[in-house]
Amino acid sequence: MMLTNADVVDLTGFRRALHRRPEVSGAERETAAAVVDFLAPTAPDLVLTGLGGHGVALVFDGVADGPTVMIRSELDALPIHELTGLDYQSETPGTAHLCGHDGHSAILAGVARVLARRRPARGRAVLLFQPAEEDGSGAAAVLADPAFAAIAPDYAFALHNLPGLPLGKVVLQPGPANCASRGMKIVLTGKTSHAAQPDAGISPALAVARLIPGLMALGPGGELSDDFRLVTVTHARMGEPAFGITPGEAQVWATLRTVRDDRMAALVAGAEALARAEGQGGLKVSISYHDIFAACTNDPGATALMAAALQAEGIAQIAGTMPLRASEDFGRFGAGAKAAMFYLGAGEASPALHNPDYDFPDALIPLGTRAFLRVIRDLLG
């Protein structure tokens, strides 16, 4: 049993309704409520709300015992102003679904509609609408929520649309799928003074001048092998915009990126050593981390199951670049489940993700739904 034409029309309308009312990470209250309301007619056996914040999980039980299969989408949008000019463009200035999470959620809603008509024969299917993917906090919060333990999956699957790939074509392979990353914020605190007497203050100027190239040298990028390391300095600020004051405070922000989690630990240690070495002559150094993403690694068994489902549905797999340098919060679910994520082409001419003129292609809704339904049926009957 698959989606009807009427389903596709409804799901497209649902996707566009979500697109009009985007909410950023951690603030997805109305988006979560819209999901629950739209899918109420599917009558899940269990509905969990407030998971890890505003997460929602729908559970469809089979008749016999069996494994738990989870499919995940995301609820959050980005703090970027949309410039598509579409008639369903974001109605929230400065916030927009420019990564396609509205489309991913419409796909999951499609899965729910079909499961409502025919439950799994065994086990259970869990459809997770995850909050706060964009800042890397959502999956960890869902996993830490006591309510999640009752629906913890044996298998977990997800997709992400990917501009640059031909529309509807898939890239999938075992092993690393997305890099680990984290934002490192270094704050250097000294003492201001009159610019005519810099020796009376403690300026972080030379420390900043050394830190920026030093951090970048720790992560030069290059080939996406196990030893890949990339440090991108994303922001730097020092003192006040004035000519009469020697600066007494500065910040350097950088994103650290590796293919493997263990390599991230080594990169963090190197970056911290570099920063703390600047704590001389009264200059204080503090370090904090933000937007922390674990590496996303596809389990070989789960990948093989997803590949077989795609083949059975006639959804073509093509060669492509994996892992991606970009990070993905789905990786955390791989610690407790056999997990796999695939990339679904959004079109070679599509604007890139996070661009102000990007929009999710509605043609992918039935494709993504078919792929997930097939892997659920293969595992649960």
Rosetta blueprint (number, residue, H / E / L):
1 M L
2 M L
3 L L
4 T L
5 N H
6 A H
7 D H
8 V H
9 V H
10 D H
11 L H
12 T H
13 G H
14 F H
15 R H
16 R H
17 A H
18 L H
19 H H
20 R H
21 R L
22 P L
23 E L
24 V E
25 S L
26 G L
27 A L
28 E L
29 R H
30 E H
31 T H
32 A H
33 A H
34 A H
35 V H
36 V H
37 D H
38 F H
39 L H
40 A H
41 P H
42 T H
43 A L
44 P L
45 D L
46 L E
47 V E
48 L E
49 T E
50 G E
51 L E
52 G L
53 G L
54 H L
55 G E
56 V E
57 A E
58 L E
59 V E
60 F E
61 D E
62 G L
63 V L
64 A E
65 D E
66 G E
67 P E
68 T E
69 V E
70 M E
71 I E
72 R E
73 S E
74 E E
75 L L
76 D L
77 A E
78 L E
79 P L
80 I L
81 H L
82 E L
83 L L
84 T L
85 G L
86 L L
87 D L
88 Y L
89 Q L
90 S L
91 E L
92 T L
93 P L
94 G L
95 T L
96 A E
97 H L
98 L L
99 C L
100 G L
101 H H
102 D H
103 G H
104 H H
105 S H
106 A H
107 I H
108 L H
109 A H
110 G H
111 V H
112 A H
113 R H
114 V H
115 L H
116 A H
117 R H
118 R L
119 R L
120 P L
121 A L
122 R E
123 G E
124 R E
125 A E
126 V E
127 L E
128 L E
129 F E
130 Q E
131 P L
132 A L
133 E L
134 E L
135 D L
136 G L
137 S L
138 G H
139 A H
140 A H
141 A H
142 V H
143 L H
144 A H
145 D L
146 P H
147 A H
148 F H
149 A H
150 A H
151 I H
152 A L
153 P L
154 D L
155 Y E
156 A E
157 F E
158 A E
159 L E
160 H E
161 N E
162 L E
163 P L
164 G L
165 L L
166 P L
167 L L
168 G L
169 K L
170 V E
171 V E
172 L L
173 Q L
174 P L
175 G E
176 P E
177 A E
178 N E
179 C L
180 A E
181 S E
182 R E
183 G E
184 M E
185 K E
186 I E
187 V E
188 L E
189 T E
190 G L
191 K E
192 T L
193 S E
194 H E
195 A L
196 A L
197 Q L
198 P H
199 D H
200 A H
201 G L
202 I E
203 S L
204 P L
205 A H
206 L H
207 A H
208 V H
209 A H
210 R H
211 L H
212 I H
213 P H
214 G H
215 L H
216 M H
217 A H
218 L H
219 G L
220 P E
221 G E
222 G L
223 E L
224 L L
225 S L
226 D L
227 D L
228 F L
229 R E
230 L E
231 V E
232 T E
233 V E
234 T E
235 H E
236 A E
237 R E
238 M E
239 G L
240 E L
241 P L
242 A L
243 F L
244 G L
245 I E
246 T E
247 P L
248 G L
249 E E
250 A E
251 Q E
252 V E
253 W E
254 A E
255 T E
256 L E
257 R E
258 T E
259 V L
260 R L
261 D H
262 D H
263 R H
264 M H
265 A H
266 A H
267 L H
268 V H
269 A H
270 G H
271 A H
272 E H
273 A H
274 L H
275 A H
276 R H
277 A L
278 E L
279 G L
280 Q L
281 G L
282 G L
283 L L
284 K E
285 V E
286 S E
287 I E
288 S E
289 Y E
290 H E
291 D E
292 I E
293 F E
294 A L
295 A L
296 C E
297 T E
298 N E
299 D L
300 P H
301 G H
302 A H
303 T H
304 A H
305 L H
306 M H
307 A H
308 A H
309 A H
310 L H
311 Q H
312 A H
313 E L
314 G L
315 I L
316 A L
317 Q E
318 I L
319 A L
320 G L
321 T L
322 M L
323 P L
324 L E
325 R L
326 A L
327 S L
328 E L
329 D H
330 F H
331 G H
332 R H
333 F H
334 G H
335 A H
336 G L
337 A L
338 K E
339 A E
340 A E
341 M E
342 F E
343 Y E
344 L E
345 G E
346 A L
347 G L
348 E L
349 A L
350 S L
351 P L
352 A L
353 L L
354 H L
355 N L
356 P L
357 D L
358 Y L
359 D L
360 F L
361 P L
362 D L
363 A L
364 L H
365 I H
366 P H
367 L H
368 G H
369 T H
370 R H
371 A H
372 F H
373 L H
374 R H
375 V H
376 I H
377 R H
378 D H
379 L H
380 L H
381 G L
